[in-house]
Amino acid sequence: MRSKGLSLAGRTIVLTGATRGIGRALAEQLVAEGARVFAVARDRQALKQLHTHLGVALAPIPCDLEDASARAEMIARIVDSTDCLDGLINNAGIQYEMAFFGTDASEQVGLINREIEVNLAAPVHLAALLLPKLANSDQAFLLNITSSLAIAPKEAAPVYSATKAGLRSFTTALRYQAKRSHAHVHVIEAVMALVDTDMTAGRGRGKITPARAARGIIRGIKQGREVIWVEKARLLPILARISPRIPARILR
């Protein structure tokens, strides 16, 4: 489904996970579109390099998104430093492969908590605290990046799949609320195909580049899409209509 398209030129946008993979490609392309980017990432040195690369249009914001108190401080810093905020892209994500049978669960608790905090709690937290600022923009958007694994989970990545499914559900419910009371705030989901990043190293075939993934996301924003099916992910609704077992078998 589509709504009115969005312009990115002159807009101020918060982008998480901005220094690597899809996030870095998005930062580069958003700046090329004429946007100002608050680039959020944990690696201070990588943020400094990105700032040097892209110039004053990019404002580096160091933050470990796993830490709820650090998130709150980061959000407050952004709110206090700009009069207008037009967009939020929740891109940051981590994935651990883990088995729940025949292993020592105590060794996995930290990884489980980290995935949930970064992949699900952080996007919800940022949405809750930045929406009041976004709502003041006449053409605002909030975009959450999910995954094909939100549709059909991967056996080796159960927590990651669950967090992306949760984020997908949250995004849909948030869109319902926006349409009821703040129709000028566009709530968007980008369902990602397999992208060639550090997170997917050694996993899967037929990957697309981060640049192609970012182009698909930006094109979808400008076209006013509510759900952006990136590259091969667009086949999932078609296959699911034929039989839900097909995407489940492919992605497992």
C-alpha positions as CSV (number, residue, x, y, z in Angstrom):
1,M,0.0,0.0,0.0
2,R,1.1,3.6,-0.7
3,S,0.5,6.9,0.8
4,K,1.8,10.3,-0.4
5,G,5.5,10.2,-1.2
6,L,8.1,11.8,1.0
7,S,10.9,14.2,0.1
8,L,14.3,13.7,1.8
9,A,16.0,16.9,0.8
10,G,16.4,19.3,3.8
11,R,15.0,16.7,6.2
12,T,16.6,15.8,9.6
13,I,16.8,12.1,10.1
14,V,18.0,9.8,13.0
15,L,19.7,6.6,11.7
16,T,20.8,3.8,14.0
17,G,23.6,1.4,13.1
18,A,25.0,4.0,10.8
19,T,28.7,3.0,10.4
20,R,28.4,-0.5,8.9
21,G,26.6,-2.4,6.2
22,I,23.1,-1.1,5.3
23,G,23.4,1.7,7.8
24,R,26.6,3.2,6.3
25,A,25.1,2.9,2.8
26,L,21.9,4.6,4.0
27,A,24.0,7.4,5.6
28,E,25.8,8.0,2.4
29,Q,22.7,8.0,0.2
30,L,20.6,10.1,2.6
31,V,23.3,12.8,2.6
32,A,23.4,12.6,-1.2
33,E,19.6,13.2,-1.1
34,G,20.2,16.4,0.8
35,A,19.2,15.2,4.2
36,R,20.9,15.9,7.6
37,V,21.6,12.7,9.4
38,F,22.1,12.0,13.1
39,A,24.2,8.9,12.8
40,V,23.9,6.6,15.9
41,A,26.4,3.8,16.4
42,R,28.6,2.3,19.2
43,D,32.0,2.6,17.4
44,R,33.3,6.1,18.1
45,Q,36.2,5.8,15.7
46,A,34.0,4.5,12.9
47,L,31.6,7.5,13.5
48,K,34.5,9.9,13.4
49,Q,35.6,8.4,10.0
50,L,32.1,8.6,8.7
51,H,31.8,12.2,9.7
52,T,35.1,13.0,8.0
53,H,33.8,11.2,4.9
54,L,30.3,12.8,4.7
55,G,31.0,16.2,6.3
56,V,28.7,18.5,8.3
57,A,25.5,17.0,7.0
58,L,26.2,14.0,9.3
59,A,26.2,14.5,13.1
60,P,27.9,11.5,14.9
61,I,26.0,10.3,18.0
62,P,27.9,7.6,19.9
63,C,25.6,5.2,21.8
64,D,25.5,1.5,22.8
65,L,21.9,0.7,22.0
66,E,22.0,-2.3,24.3
67,D,22.1,0.0,27.3
68,A,18.6,1.5,28.1
69,S,20.1,4.4,30.1
70,A,22.5,5.2,27.3
71,R,19.6,5.2,24.8
72,A,17.6,7.6,27.0
73,E,20.6,10.0,27.2
74,M,21.2,9.8,23.4
75,I,17.5,10.5,22.7
76,A,17.5,13.5,25.0
77,R,20.7,14.8,23.3
78,I,19.0,14.6,19.9
79,V,15.8,16.2,21.1
80,D,17.7,19.1,22.7
81,S,19.9,19.7,19.7
82,T,17.4,20.2,16.9
83,D,14.2,22.2,16.5
84,C,12.8,19.8,13.9
85,L,13.0,16.1,13.4
86,D,11.6,14.5,10.3
87,G,12.6,10.9,10.3
88,L,13.8,7.9,12.3
89,I,15.3,4.8,10.7
90,N,15.7,1.9,13.1
91,N,18.4,0.0,11.2
92,A,20.7,-1.4,13.9
93,G,20.5,-5.1,14.4
94,I,22.6,-8.1,15.6
95,Q,22.2,-11.8,15.1
96,Y,23.6,-14.8,16.9
97,E,23.1,-18.3,15.9
98,M,22.3,-20.5,18.9
99,A,20.9,-23.9,19.9
100,F,18.5,-24.3,22.8
101,F,18.9,-28.1,23.1
102,G,22.0,-29.9,24.3
103,T,23.8,-26.7,25.3
104,D,24.5,-24.8,28.5
105,A,21.7,-22.1,28.5
106,S,23.5,-20.0,31.0
107,E,26.2,-19.2,28.4
108,Q,23.5,-17.8,26.0
109,V,21.6,-15.6,28.4
110,G,23.8,-12.6,27.7
111,L,23.5,-13.0,23.9
112,I,19.7,-13.5,24.2
113,N,19.3,-10.3,26.2
114,R,21.6,-8.3,23.8
115,E,19.6,-9.4,20.7
116,I,16.3,-8.4,22.4
117,E,17.6,-5.1,23.6
118,V,19.2,-4.0,20.3
119,N,16.7,-5.5,17.8
120,L,13.4,-4.9,19.6
121,A,13.6,-2.8,22.8
122,A,15.8,-0.1,21.3
123,P,13.5,0.6,18.2
124,V,10.4,0.7,20.5
125,H,12.2,2.9,23.0
126,L,13.3,5.3,20.2
127,A,9.9,5.4,18.7
128,A,8.2,6.2,22.0
129,L,10.5,9.1,22.9
130,L,11.1,10.6,19.5
131,L,7.5,10.4,18.1
132,P,6.5,13.6,20.0
133,K,9.3,15.4,18.1
134,L,8.5,13.7,14.8
135,A,4.8,14.6,15.1
136,N,5.8,18.3,14.9
137,S,7.0,17.8,11.3
138,D,4.6,18.2,8.4
139,Q,6.1,15.2,6.6
140,A,7.5,12.8,9.2
141,F,8.3,9.2,8.9
142,L,9.4,6.3,11.2
143,L,10.9,3.3,9.4
144,N,11.7,0.0,11.1
145,I,13.9,-2.5,9.2
146,T,12.7,-6.0,9.7
147,S,13.7,-9.2,7.8
148,S,12.3,-12.0,5.8
149,L,12.9,-14.0,8.9
150,A,10.0,-12.0,10.5
151,I,7.8,-13.9,8.1
152,A,9.3,-17.4,8.4
153,P,12.0,-18.0,11.1
154,K,15.4,-19.4,10.6
155,E,16.1,-22.5,12.7
156,A,19.6,-21.4,13.7
157,A,18.6,-17.8,14.7
158,P,15.4,-18.2,16.8
159,V,15.9,-15.1,18.9
160,Y,16.8,-12.9,16.0
161,S,13.7,-14.2,14.1
162,A,11.5,-13.5,17.1
163,T,12.7,-10.0,17.6
164,K,12.2,-9.1,13.9
165,A,8.7,-10.7,14.0
166,G,8.0,-8.6,17.1
167,L,9.2,-5.4,15.4
168,R,7.1,-6.2,12.4
169,S,4.0,-6.5,14.7
170,F,4.9,-3.3,16.6
171,T,5.3,-1.4,13.3
172,T,1.9,-2.5,12.0
173,A,0.1,-1.5,15.3
174,L,2.0,1.8,15.4
175,R,0.8,2.5,11.8
176,Y,-2.8,1.9,12.9
177,Q,-2.4,4.4,15.7
178,A,-0.8,7.0,13.5
179,K,-3.6,6.8,10.9
180,R,-6.1,7.3,13.6
181,S,-4.6,10.4,15.2
182,H,-1.5,11.6,13.4
183,A,-2.0,10.7,9.7
184,H,1.0,13.0,8.6
185,V,3.4,10.6,10.4
186,H,4.2,7.8,8.0
187,V,5.0,4.5,9.7
188,I,7.0,2.2,7.4
189,E,8.4,-1.3,7.5
190,A,11.3,-2.4,5.2
191,V,11.4,-6.1,4.9
192,M,15.0,-7.0,4.1
193,A,16.3,-9.6,1.8
194,L,19.7,-11.3,2.5
195,V,22.4,-8.6,2.4
196,D,26.2,-9.0,2.2
197,T,27.2,-7.6,5.6
198,D,29.4,-8.6,8.5
199,M,26.4,-10.1,10.2
200,T,25.7,-12.5,7.3
201,A,29.3,-13.4,6.6
202,G,29.5,-17.1,5.8
203,R,25.7,-17.5,5.7
204,G,23.5,-18.0,2.7
205,R,23.8,-17.3,-1.0
206,G,22.5,-14.7,-3.5
207,K,23.2,-11.7,-1.2
208,I,22.7,-8.2,-2.4
209,T,25.0,-5.3,-1.6
210,P,24.3,-2.8,1.2
211,A,24.1,-0.1,-1.4
212,R,21.3,-1.9,-3.3
213,A,19.5,-2.5,-0.1
214,A,19.7,1.2,0.8
215,R,18.6,2.3,-2.6
216,G,15.5,0.1,-2.3
217,I,14.7,1.6,1.1
218,I,15.1,5.2,0.0
219,R,13.1,4.5,-3.2
220,G,10.3,3.1,-1.1
221,I,10.3,6.1,1.3
222,K,10.1,8.5,-1.7
223,Q,7.3,6.5,-3.2
224,G,5.3,6.6,0.0
225,R,5.2,2.9,0.6
226,E,4.0,1.5,3.9
227,V,5.8,-1.8,3.5
228,I,9.0,-1.9,1.4
229,W,9.8,-5.4,0.2
230,V,13.5,-5.1,-0.6
231,E,14.7,-7.1,-3.6
232,K,14.0,-10.9,-3.3
233,A,11.8,-10.2,-0.2
234,R,9.1,-9.1,-2.5
235,L,8.6,-12.7,-3.5
236,L,7.5,-13.7,0.0
237,P,3.9,-12.5,-0.1
238,I,3.5,-14.2,-3.5
239,L,4.9,-17.5,-2.3
240,A,2.9,-17.3,0.9
241,R,-0.3,-16.9,-1.1
242,I,0.5,-20.1,-2.9
243,S,1.4,-21.9,0.3
244,P,2.8,-20.7,3.6
245,R,5.0,-23.8,3.6
246,I,7.1,-22.5,0.7
247,P,8.7,-19.4,2.5
248,A,9.0,-21.5,5.6
249,R,11.0,-24.2,3.8
250,I,13.2,-21.7,1.9
251,L,14.1,-19.6,5.0
252,R,14.5,-22.4,7.6
